[in-house]
Amino acid sequence: MRAVRILVYKMTHTGDPDPATGIWGRTGCMGQVRGYQYDAVIGIGGVSAIDGIAGRVAWIGVGPHRNGSRIMPVVTFDRFVFGGSQGDLLHRKAPVLARHMYGGRVRVLLNLSPSEHREAERLLAMAVAARKPAIAKRKSPPCPPRITPRCPR
């Protein structure tokens, strides 16, 4: 059986993915990173993040579906959980992963150590068990993504 490939990235603001639908990429955030090969995504708030997400698990998406550009797709998920400012503190739920992500200049992590991977899988399991399927999977985005040179702040 193939291991689940988990993408973890630090974010500075909410809004992409859309908290209500789980559509990731409508405003162009994380550009090419959305096109990487992964089975799940964990978005965490960076230490200087706004919107109350600093240090928190802001969102989790499991089972990605890419639409549009192969390099910069719009992504929907089978399961999507938005924690935002109410998300779990990463250092409490995944201390090894938190040390790696906040201990240096790491923005995106795709090759997790075995202990980081176990912690990330626990986060995914909690998210899948706690929430219903994402709304966005059932329908395509209503309009094409807006490609911007930088994410809105």
PyRosetta script that sets phi, psi and omega in degrees:
from pyrosetta import init, pose_from_sequence

init()
pose = pose_from_sequence("MRAVRILVYKMTHTGDPDPATGIWGRTGCMGQVRGYQYDAVIGIGGVSAIDGIAGRVAWIGVGPHRNGSRIMPVVTFDRFVFGGSQGDLLHRKAPVLARHMYGGRVRVLLNLSPSEHREAERLLAMAVAARKPAIAKRKSPPCPPRITPRCPR")
pose.set_psi(1, 136.0)
pose.set_omega(1, -178.8)
pose.set_phi(2, -77.9)
pose.set_psi(2, 138.2)
pose.set_omega(2, 177.2)
pose.set_phi(3, -69.5)
pose.set_psi(3, 148.0)
pose.set_omega(3, 177.0)
pose.set_phi(4, -70.6)
pose.set_psi(4, 128.8)
pose.set_omega(4, 179.3)
pose.set_phi(5, -92.5)
pose.set_psi(5, 115.9)
pose.set_omega(5, -173.0)
pose.set_phi(6, -112.7)
pose.set_psi(6, 128.0)
pose.set_omega(6, 174.9)
pose.set_phi(7, -99.0)
pose.set_psi(7, 128.2)
pose.set_omega(7, 175.4)
pose.set_phi(8, -119.7)
pose.set_psi(8, 131.8)
pose.set_omega(8, 177.7)
pose.set_phi(9, -143.5)
pose.set_psi(9, 150.8)
pose.set_omega(9, 177.4)
pose.set_phi(10, -88.9)
pose.set_psi(10, 135.8)
pose.set_omega(10, 178.7)
pose.set_phi(11, -119.9)
pose.set_psi(11, 158.2)
pose.set_omega(11, -177.2)
pose.set_phi(12, -107.7)
pose.set_psi(12, -13.5)
pose.set_omega(12, -176.3)
pose.set_phi(13, -159.2)
pose.set_psi(13, 164.0)
pose.set_omega(13, 174.6)
pose.set_phi(14, -94.9)
pose.set_psi(14, 172.8)
pose.set_omega(14, 178.2)
pose.set_phi(15, 118.8)
pose.set_psi(15, -26.9)
pose.set_omega(15, 176.3)
pose.set_phi(16, -143.6)
pose.set_psi(16, 104.0)
pose.set_omega(16, 15.3)
pose.set_phi(17, -75.9)
pose.set_psi(17, 159.8)
pose.set_omega(17, 177.7)
pose.set_phi(18, -66.3)
pose.set_psi(18, 123.0)
pose.set_omega(18, -177.6)
pose.set_phi(19, -59.2)
pose.set_psi(19, -29.9)
pose.set_omega(19, -176.7)
pose.set_phi(20, -82.8)
pose.set_psi(20, -36.3)
pose.set_omega(20, -173.8)
pose.set_phi(21, -109.7)
pose.set_psi(21, -22.6)
pose.set_omega(21, -177.1)
pose.set_phi(22, 81.6)
pose.set_psi(22, 8.1)
pose.set_omega(22, 178.9)
pose.set_phi(23, -74.1)
pose.set_psi(23, 122.2)
pose.set_omega(23, -176.2)
pose.set_phi(24, -109.7)
pose.set_psi(24, 119.3)
pose.set_omega(24, 177.6)
pose.set_phi(25, 116.4)
pose.set_psi(25, 0.4)
pose.set_omega(25, -179.0)
pose.set_phi(26, -63.1)
pose.set_psi(26, -28.4)
pose.set_omega(26, 178.8)
pose.set_phi(27, -107.8)
pose.set_psi(27, 8.0)
pose.set_omega(27, 174.6)
pose.set_phi(28, 87.9)
pose.set_psi(28, 3.1)
pose.set_omega(28, -178.1)
pose.set_phi(29, -64.2)
pose.set_psi(29, 143.0)
pose.set_omega(29, 177.7)
pose.set_phi(30, 62.5)
pose.set_psi(30, 14.0)
pose.set_omega(30, 171.2)
pose.set_phi(31, 18.6)
pose.set_psi(31, -109.5)
pose.set_omega(31, -174.2)
pose.set_phi(32, -66.5)
pose.set_psi(32, -23.7)
pose.set_omega(32, 179.5)
pose.set_phi(33, -58.7)
pose.set_psi(33, -34.8)
pose.set_omega(33, 178.5)
pose.set_phi(34, -61.2)
pose.set_psi(34, -25.5)
pose.set_omega(34, -179.1)
pose.set_phi(35, -85.5)
pose.set_psi(35, -6.1)
pose.set_omega(35, 178.0)
pose.set_phi(36, -62.2)
pose.set_psi(36, 162.7)
pose.set_omega(36, 177.7)
pose.set_phi(37, -89.8)
pose.set_psi(37, 117.1)
pose.set_omega(37, -179.7)
pose.set_phi(38, -154.5)
pose.set_psi(38, 161.2)
pose.set_omega(38, 177.7)
pose.set_phi(39, -105.5)
pose.set_psi(39, -18.4)
pose.set_omega(39, -178.9)
pose.set_phi(40, -156.4)
pose.set_psi(40, 156.4)
pose.set_omega(40, 179.3)
pose.set_phi(41, -130.0)
pose.set_psi(41, 138.7)
pose.set_omega(41, 172.6)
pose.set_phi(42, -122.1)
pose.set_psi(42, 115.0)
pose.set_omega(42, 177.3)
pose.set_phi(43, -97.6)
pose.set_psi(43, 123.1)
pose.set_omega(43, -179.1)
pose.set_phi(44, -118.4)
pose.set_psi(44, 149.0)
pose.set_omega(44, 178.3)
pose.set_phi(45, -76.7)
pose.set_psi(45, 128.9)
pose.set_omega(45, 175.2)
pose.set_phi(46, -69.2)
pose.set_psi(46, 167.8)
pose.set_omega(46, -175.7)
pose.set_phi(47, -64.5)
pose.set_psi(47, -25.1)
pose.set_omega(47, 179.4)
pose.set_phi(48, -105.4)
pose.set_psi(48, 15.9)
pose.set_omega(48, -177.5)
pose.set_phi(49, -64.8)
pose.set_psi(49, 151.3)
pose.set_omega(49, 176.3)
pose.set_phi(50, -98.3)
pose.set_psi(50, -176.2)
pose.set_omega(50, 176.8)
pose.set_phi(51, 67.4)
pose.set_psi(51, 16.4)
pose.set_omega(51, 176.6)
pose.set_phi(52, 75.2)
pose.set_psi(52, 16.7)
pose.set_omega(52, -176.5)
pose.set_phi(53, -98.6)
pose.set_psi(53, -2.1)
pose.set_omega(53, -177.2)
pose.set_phi(54, -54.0)
pose.set_psi(54, 125.2)
pose.set_omega(54, 177.8)
pose.set_phi(55, 76.6)
pose.set_psi(55, 4.8)
pose.set_omega(55, -175.3)
pose.set_phi(56, -110.1)
pose.set_psi(56, 157.7)
pose.set_omega(56, 170.3)
pose.set_phi(57, -78.9)
pose.set_psi(57, 102.5)
pose.set_omega(57, -174.0)
pose.set_phi(58, -78.7)
pose.set_psi(58, -37.7)
pose.set_omega(58, 179.2)
pose.set_phi(59, -162.0)
pose.set_psi(59, 157.4)
pose.set_omega(59, 176.7)
pose.set_phi(60, -137.7)
pose.set_psi(60, 132.9)
pose.set_omega(60, 175.3)
pose.set_phi(61, -125.6)
pose.set_psi(61, 132.8)
pose.set_omega(61, -179.1)
pose.set_phi(62, -125.4)
pose.set_psi(62, 135.2)
pose.set_omega(62, 179.0)
pose.set_phi(63, 77.1)
pose.set_psi(63, 68.0)
pose.set_omega(63, -176.5)
pose.set_phi(64, -72.3)
pose.set_psi(64, 148.8)
pose.set_omega(64, 173.2)
pose.set_phi(65, -130.9)
pose.set_psi(65, 116.6)
pose.set_omega(65, -176.3)
pose.set_phi(66, -95.4)
pose.set_psi(66, 135.8)
pose.set_omega(66, 178.2)
pose.set_phi(67, -128.6)
pose.set_psi(67, 147.2)
pose.set_omega(67, 176.9)
pose.set_phi(68, 87.0)
pose.set_psi(68, -140.9)
pose.set_omega(68, -176.1)
pose.set_phi(69, -58.4)
pose.set_psi(69, 136.6)
pose.set_omega(69, 178.3)
pose.set_phi(70, -68.3)
pose.set_psi(70, -32.7)
pose.set_omega(70, -177.9)
pose.set_phi(71, -83.8)
pose.set_psi(71, -42.3)
pose.set_omega(71, -178.5)
pose.set_phi(72, -127.9)
pose.set_psi(72, 68.1)
pose.set_omega(72, -175.7)
pose.set_phi(73, -76.3)
pose.set_psi(73, 165.9)
pose.set_omega(73, 166.0)
pose.set_phi(74, -94.6)
pose.set_psi(74, 133.3)
pose.set_omega(74, -172.6)
pose.set_phi(75, -118.4)
pose.set_psi(75, 134.9)
pose.set_omega(75, 170.0)
pose.set_phi(76, -117.7)
pose.set_psi(76, 166.9)
pose.set_omega(76, -174.6)
pose.set_phi(77, -132.3)
pose.set_psi(77, 150.9)
pose.set_omega(77, 172.2)
pose.set_phi(78, -63.4)
pose.set_psi(78, -41.9)
pose.set_omega(78, 178.6)
pose.set_phi(79, -130.2)
pose.set_psi(79, 134.5)
pose.set_omega(79, -179.6)
pose.set_phi(80, -140.1)
pose.set_psi(80, 129.3)
pose.set_omega(80, 177.5)
pose.set_phi(81, -126.8)
pose.set_psi(81, 124.9)
pose.set_omega(81, 176.7)
pose.set_phi(82, -106.4)
pose.set_psi(82, 117.2)
pose.set_omega(82, 177.9)
pose.set_phi(83, -95.8)
pose.set_psi(83, -34.9)
pose.set_omega(83, -179.1)
pose.set_phi(84, 53.2)
pose.set_psi(84, -137.0)
pose.set_omega(84, -178.7)
pose.set_phi(85, -71.7)
pose.set_psi(85, -9.0)
pose.set_omega(85, 177.7)
pose.set_phi(86, -100.5)
pose.set_psi(86, 0.5)
pose.set_omega(86, -179.0)
pose.set_phi(87, -64.5)
pose.set_psi(87, 158.5)
pose.set_omega(87, 178.1)
pose.set_phi(88, -62.0)
pose.set_psi(88, 147.2)
pose.set_omega(88, 172.4)
pose.set_phi(89, -72.6)
pose.set_psi(89, 126.2)
pose.set_omega(89, -175.0)
pose.set_phi(90, -60.6)
pose.set_psi(90, -40.9)
pose.set_omega(90, -176.4)
pose.set_phi(91, -66.0)
pose.set_psi(91, -19.3)
pose.set_omega(91, 176.8)
pose.set_phi(92, -85.8)
pose.set_psi(92, -36.0)
pose.set_omega(92, -176.8)
pose.set_phi(93, -91.8)
pose.set_psi(93, -28.1)
pose.set_omega(93, -176.7)
pose.set_phi(94, -146.8)
pose.set_psi(94, 73.0)
pose.set_omega(94, -174.0)
pose.set_phi(95, -63.2)
pose.set_psi(95, -36.1)
pose.set_omega(95, 179.7)
pose.set_phi(96, -67.9)
pose.set_psi(96, -44.9)
pose.set_omega(96, 177.8)
pose.set_phi(97, -62.9)
pose.set_psi(97, -41.8)
pose.set_omega(97, 179.2)
pose.set_phi(98, -61.7)
pose.set_psi(98, -43.3)
pose.set_omega(98, 178.6)
pose.set_phi(99, -60.0)
pose.set_psi(99, -41.2)
pose.set_omega(99, 179.8)
pose.set_phi(100, -67.1)
pose.set_psi(100, -47.4)
pose.set_omega(100, -175.4)
pose.set_phi(101, -69.4)
pose.set_psi(101, -37.4)
pose.set_omega(101, -176.0)
pose.set_phi(102, -100.5)
pose.set_psi(102, -7.3)
pose.set_omega(102, -176.1)
pose.set_phi(103, -84.6)
pose.set_psi(103, -6.6)
pose.set_omega(103, -178.5)
pose.set_phi(104, -156.5)
pose.set_psi(104, -155.8)
pose.set_omega(104, -177.1)
pose.set_phi(105, -96.6)
pose.set_psi(105, 54.2)
pose.set_omega(105, -179.8)
pose.set_phi(106, -98.1)
pose.set_psi(106, 124.0)
pose.set_omega(106, 176.9)
pose.set_phi(107, -107.6)
pose.set_psi(107, -39.6)
pose.set_omega(107, -178.2)
pose.set_phi(108, -132.1)
pose.set_psi(108, 136.0)
pose.set_omega(108, 179.4)
pose.set_phi(109, -132.4)
pose.set_psi(109, 123.9)
pose.set_omega(109, 179.1)
pose.set_phi(110, -121.2)
pose.set_psi(110, -26.6)
pose.set_omega(110, 178.6)
pose.set_phi(111, -102.6)
pose.set_psi(111, 89.4)
pose.set_omega(111, -177.5)
pose.set_phi(112, -84.9)
pose.set_psi(112, 148.6)
pose.set_omega(112, 173.7)
pose.set_phi(113, -70.0)
pose.set_psi(113, 165.1)
pose.set_omega(113, 178.8)
pose.set_phi(114, -56.6)
pose.set_psi(114, -41.6)
pose.set_omega(114, -179.7)
pose.set_phi(115, -70.3)
pose.set_psi(115, -37.6)
pose.set_omega(115, 176.0)
pose.set_phi(116, -64.4)
pose.set_psi(116, -40.0)
pose.set_omega(116, -179.7)
pose.set_phi(117, -64.0)
pose.set_psi(117, -41.8)
pose.set_omega(117, 177.6)
pose.set_phi(118, -61.4)
pose.set_psi(118, -43.5)
pose.set_omega(118, 178.4)
pose.set_phi(119, -63.9)
pose.set_psi(119, -43.3)
pose.set_omega(119, 179.7)
pose.set_phi(120, -63.6)
pose.set_psi(120, -40.6)
pose.set_omega(120, 177.9)
pose.set_phi(121, -63.7)
pose.set_psi(121, -35.1)
pose.set_omega(121, 175.8)
pose.set_phi(122, -64.5)
pose.set_psi(122, -40.6)
pose.set_omega(122, 176.6)
pose.set_phi(123, -62.2)
pose.set_psi(123, -43.3)
pose.set_omega(123, 179.1)
pose.set_phi(124, -63.1)
pose.set_psi(124, -43.1)
pose.set_omega(124, -179.3)
pose.set_phi(125, -62.4)
pose.set_psi(125, -42.0)
pose.set_omega(125, 178.2)
pose.set_phi(126, -63.4)
pose.set_psi(126, -41.1)
pose.set_omega(126, -178.7)
pose.set_phi(127, -66.4)
pose.set_psi(127, -44.5)
pose.set_omega(127, -178.7)
pose.set_phi(128, -66.0)
pose.set_psi(128, -40.7)
pose.set_omega(128, -179.0)
pose.set_phi(129, -70.2)
pose.set_psi(129, -31.9)
pose.set_omega(129, -172.8)
pose.set_phi(130, -84.7)
pose.set_psi(130, -20.1)
pose.set_omega(130, -169.9)
pose.set_phi(131, -128.0)
pose.set_psi(131, 161.4)
pose.set_omega(131, 176.5)
pose.set_phi(132, -82.9)
pose.set_psi(132, 166.9)
pose.set_omega(132, 178.7)
pose.set_phi(133, -58.6)
pose.set_psi(133, 153.7)
pose.set_omega(133, -180.0)
pose.set_phi(134, -66.4)
pose.set_psi(134, 145.3)
pose.set_omega(134, 177.9)
pose.set_phi(135, -69.6)
pose.set_psi(135, -39.2)
pose.set_omega(135, -171.9)
pose.set_phi(136, -63.7)
pose.set_psi(136, -25.4)
pose.set_omega(136, -177.3)
pose.set_phi(137, -62.8)
pose.set_psi(137, -30.7)
pose.set_omega(137, -174.8)
pose.set_phi(138, -75.7)
pose.set_psi(138, -14.6)
pose.set_omega(138, -179.8)
pose.set_phi(139, -148.1)
pose.set_psi(139, 155.0)
pose.set_omega(139, 178.2)
pose.set_phi(140, -75.7)
pose.set_psi(140, 159.3)
pose.set_omega(140, 175.3)
pose.set_phi(141, -56.4)
pose.set_psi(141, 139.2)
pose.set_omega(141, -176.3)
pose.set_phi(142, -67.2)
pose.set_psi(142, -20.9)
pose.set_omega(142, 178.6)
pose.set_phi(143, -147.1)
pose.set_psi(143, 160.6)
pose.set_omega(143, -179.1)
pose.set_phi(144, -66.1)
pose.set_psi(144, 156.4)
pose.set_omega(144, -179.9)
pose.set_phi(145, -66.4)
pose.set_psi(145, 151.3)
pose.set_omega(145, 175.6)
pose.set_phi(146, -92.5)
pose.set_psi(146, 116.0)
pose.set_omega(146, -179.3)
pose.set_phi(147, -89.6)
pose.set_psi(147, 120.1)
pose.set_omega(147, -179.3)
pose.set_phi(148, -122.4)
pose.set_psi(148, 152.8)
pose.set_omega(148, 180.0)
pose.set_phi(149, -66.5)
pose.set_psi(149, -28.9)
pose.set_omega(149, 179.3)
pose.set_phi(150, -141.7)
pose.set_psi(150, 155.3)
pose.set_omega(150, 177.0)
pose.set_phi(151, -66.5)
pose.set_psi(151, 147.8)
pose.set_omega(151, 176.6)
pose.set_phi(152, -68.2)
pose.set_psi(152, 144.5)
pose.set_omega(152, 179.2)
pose.set_phi(153, -106.3)
pose.dump_pdb("model.pdb")
